[in-house]
Amino acid sequence: MTENIKVVIVDDHPIFRSGVSQSLRECGFDILGEGGNADEALALAAKFTPDVILLDISMPGNGLAAIRSILSLSPSIRILILTASERVDDLQIAIQSGAAGYALKGVGSRELVQVLRTIAGGGRYVPTELGAKLLAERKAASELIEQRQELSNRERQVMDLISIGMSNKLVARKLGLHEKTVKHHVTRIFAKLQVSNRTEAALLWRDRT
């Protein structure tokens, strides 16, 4: 049954928003209100306390930033991100912020109905392909952390200085080492991090630190 599921739709494209609203009404959902930006999303949440809010990412005020504000106001609201973004970073931020689901705008009306039922019933939803990408990235990050843990304390010190652009000579002076010793450490670091030059090592270190 869907007639008791109360929904708010927030998207800055009126035509798209109207189409989703009409489709859901025809399927028995109770559409309480519509908005076009993050401020309106928060106002609608405060006014209606719907079961589910459909929230776009790319809109004035940023949908991702609105998630925490909405849940802070009313933790019982379930948020489904409905977006064109297939970025794993966006998916991860949405989940970490408390969204119950993440669906792409190409989703069919029947599938969207099922997703909303799942979300309203306390479940979660992520597209299979995006979920697989997220798991792959988490696995890669975990493997990288394991590699980093293999660095000795001295190698970590050297890598910290390399990552801010210091030459081997400056690193040696900073740490009170011979330059040849620093070069040896750098060679071992490159092998452990599986990189071929200082730029790759620095970028990797900054991203994962």
PLY file of the C-alpha trace (Angstrom):
ply
format ascii 1.0
element vertex 209
property float x
property float y
property float z
element edge 208
property int vertex1
property int vertex2
end_header
0.00 0.00 0.00
1.26 3.48 -0.86
-1.63 5.80 -0.05
-0.34 6.42 3.48
3.21 7.24 2.39
3.64 11.00 2.60
6.24 12.48 0.25
7.91 15.83 -0.41
9.77 16.38 -3.69
12.62 18.89 -3.94
14.28 19.50 -7.31
15.17 22.72 -9.09
13.81 21.50 -12.45
10.04 22.19 -12.34
9.16 19.99 -15.30
11.01 16.99 -13.90
9.60 17.63 -10.43
6.08 17.88 -11.79
6.45 14.63 -13.73
7.67 12.72 -10.68
4.89 14.21 -8.57
2.19 13.22 -11.07
3.55 9.68 -11.44
3.66 9.15 -7.68
0.17 10.57 -7.16
-1.16 8.16 -9.78
0.47 5.34 -7.81
-1.28 6.40 -4.61
1.40 8.40 -2.82
0.39 11.47 -0.84
2.46 14.36 -2.21
2.51 17.00 0.54
4.60 19.64 -1.19
7.31 20.53 -3.70
10.38 22.74 -3.57
13.33 23.83 -5.66
16.24 24.43 -3.27
17.78 23.36 0.03
16.06 26.08 2.06
12.67 25.03 0.74
13.50 21.41 1.52
14.14 22.33 5.14
10.99 24.47 5.33
8.84 21.70 3.86
10.35 19.18 6.25
9.50 21.43 9.19
5.98 22.09 7.95
4.89 18.58 6.98
7.32 16.05 8.52
6.81 13.70 5.56
7.70 10.02 5.56
10.12 10.52 2.67
11.80 13.49 1.01
13.03 13.08 -2.56
16.04 15.35 -2.76
18.21 16.33 -5.71
21.92 17.07 -5.27
22.56 19.71 -7.91
20.31 22.57 -6.84
20.64 25.91 -5.01
21.86 25.29 -1.48
23.24 21.84 -2.36
21.09 18.80 -1.63
23.92 16.91 0.05
24.45 19.75 2.50
20.71 19.77 3.30
20.60 16.14 4.44
22.07 16.71 7.90
19.95 19.83 8.45
16.75 17.96 7.64
17.61 14.99 9.83
18.68 17.28 12.65
15.23 18.86 12.47
13.38 15.55 12.21
15.38 12.29 12.46
12.32 10.23 11.50
12.26 11.57 7.92
13.68 9.18 5.36
15.68 10.87 2.61
16.01 9.48 -0.89
18.53 11.24 -3.10
17.19 11.33 -6.66
19.95 12.63 -8.90
21.74 12.41 -12.23
25.10 12.14 -10.48
26.81 8.77 -10.74
29.82 9.97 -8.73
30.80 7.52 -6.02
31.94 10.47 -3.90
28.40 11.90 -3.95
26.95 8.53 -3.01
29.37 8.16 -0.13
28.69 11.65 1.22
24.93 11.07 0.98
25.15 7.81 2.93
27.51 9.25 5.52
25.18 12.24 5.96
22.26 9.95 6.72
20.36 9.49 3.45
18.42 6.23 3.37
18.72 5.80 -0.37
20.34 7.01 -3.57
18.59 6.62 -6.94
19.44 7.87 -10.40
17.03 10.00 -12.42
16.86 7.39 -15.16
14.98 5.07 -12.83
11.60 3.93 -14.12
8.39 4.87 -12.33
7.67 1.30 -11.21
11.14 0.89 -9.77
10.92 4.30 -8.07
7.69 3.21 -6.42
9.41 0.08 -5.08
12.37 2.13 -3.89
10.10 4.53 -2.04
8.22 1.68 -0.39
11.53 0.21 0.71
12.78 3.54 2.07
9.50 4.36 3.83
9.50 0.89 5.38
12.86 1.46 7.00
15.03 -0.12 4.31
17.82 1.30 2.20
18.53 1.50 -1.50
21.61 2.00 -3.68
21.81 1.13 -7.40
23.67 -2.17 -7.84
26.39 -0.75 -10.11
27.09 2.26 -7.89
27.10 0.08 -4.81
29.69 -2.17 -6.44
31.86 0.83 -7.30
31.64 2.10 -3.73
32.67 -1.28 -2.33
35.57 -1.45 -4.79
36.81 1.99 -3.73
36.52 1.09 -0.06
38.48 -2.10 -0.69
41.18 -0.16 -2.54
41.37 2.36 0.28
41.65 -0.45 2.82
44.45 -2.07 0.85
46.23 1.26 0.63
45.97 1.73 4.38
47.57 -1.68 4.82
50.39 -0.63 2.50
50.85 2.58 4.44
51.02 0.67 7.67
54.03 -1.15 6.26
56.00 2.11 6.19
58.41 2.51 9.05
58.22 5.57 11.27
61.23 7.06 9.47
59.65 6.40 6.06
56.49 8.14 7.21
58.53 11.16 8.27
60.25 11.23 4.89
56.93 10.84 3.05
55.33 13.66 5.04
58.10 16.00 3.91
58.09 14.76 0.30
54.35 15.36 0.13
54.86 19.09 0.79
57.45 19.39 -1.96
60.76 19.03 -0.13
63.77 17.73 -2.07
65.88 14.85 -0.76
68.51 17.37 0.29
66.03 19.40 2.34
64.52 16.25 3.83
67.99 15.10 4.87
68.71 18.45 6.50
65.34 18.51 8.27
65.70 15.00 9.69
69.46 15.09 10.30
70.18 12.32 7.81
72.61 11.81 4.93
71.10 12.53 1.53
71.96 8.98 0.37
69.98 7.61 3.30
66.97 9.69 2.27
67.26 8.42 -1.31
67.21 4.86 0.04
64.09 5.58 2.04
62.40 7.17 -0.99
63.12 4.11 -3.12
61.57 1.83 -0.51
58.55 4.15 -0.14
57.88 4.14 -3.89
57.97 0.34 -3.91
55.58 0.04 -0.97
53.10 2.62 -2.30
53.43 1.23 -5.83
54.20 4.59 -7.44
56.92 5.61 -9.87
57.69 9.22 -8.96
57.49 11.87 -6.25
54.39 13.53 -7.71
52.36 10.30 -7.65
53.57 9.53 -4.14
52.69 13.02 -2.90
49.20 12.98 -4.44
48.49 9.54 -3.05
49.73 10.49 0.41
47.68 13.70 0.52
44.51 11.95 -0.66
44.72 9.15 1.88
46.15 10.94 4.88
0 1
1 2
2 3
3 4
4 5
5 6
6 7
7 8
8 9
9 10
10 11
11 12
12 13
13 14
14 15
15 16
16 17
17 18
18 19
19 20
20 21
21 22
22 23
23 24
24 25
25 26
26 27
27 28
28 29
29 30
30 31
31 32
32 33
33 34
34 35
35 36
36 37
37 38
38 39
39 40
40 41
41 42
42 43
43 44
44 45
45 46
46 47
47 48
48 49
49 50
50 51
51 52
52 53
53 54
54 55
55 56
56 57
57 58
58 59
59 60
60 61
61 62
62 63
63 64
64 65
65 66
66 67
67 68
68 69
69 70
70 71
71 72
72 73
73 74
74 75
75 76
76 77
77 78
78 79
79 80
80 81
81 82
82 83
83 84
84 85
85 86
86 87
87 88
88 89
89 90
90 91
91 92
92 93
93 94
94 95
95 96
96 97
97 98
98 99
99 100
100 101
101 102
102 103
103 104
104 105
105 106
106 107
107 108
108 109
109 110
110 111
111 112
112 113
113 114
114 115
115 116
116 117
117 118
118 119
119 120
120 121
121 122
122 123
123 124
124 125
125 126
126 127
127 128
128 129
129 130
130 131
131 132
132 133
133 134
134 135
135 136
136 137
137 138
138 139
139 140
140 141
141 142
142 143
143 144
144 145
145 146
146 147
147 148
148 149
149 150
150 151
151 152
152 153
153 154
154 155
155 156
156 157
157 158
158 159
159 160
160 161
161 162
162 163
163 164
164 165
165 166
166 167
167 168
168 169
169 170
170 171
171 172
172 173
173 174
174 175
175 176
176 177
177 178
178 179
179 180
180 181
181 182
182 183
183 184
184 185
185 186
186 187
187 188
188 189
189 190
190 191
191 192
192 193
193 194
194 195
195 196
196 197
197 198
198 199
199 200
200 201
201 202
202 203
203 204
204 205
205 206
206 207
207 208
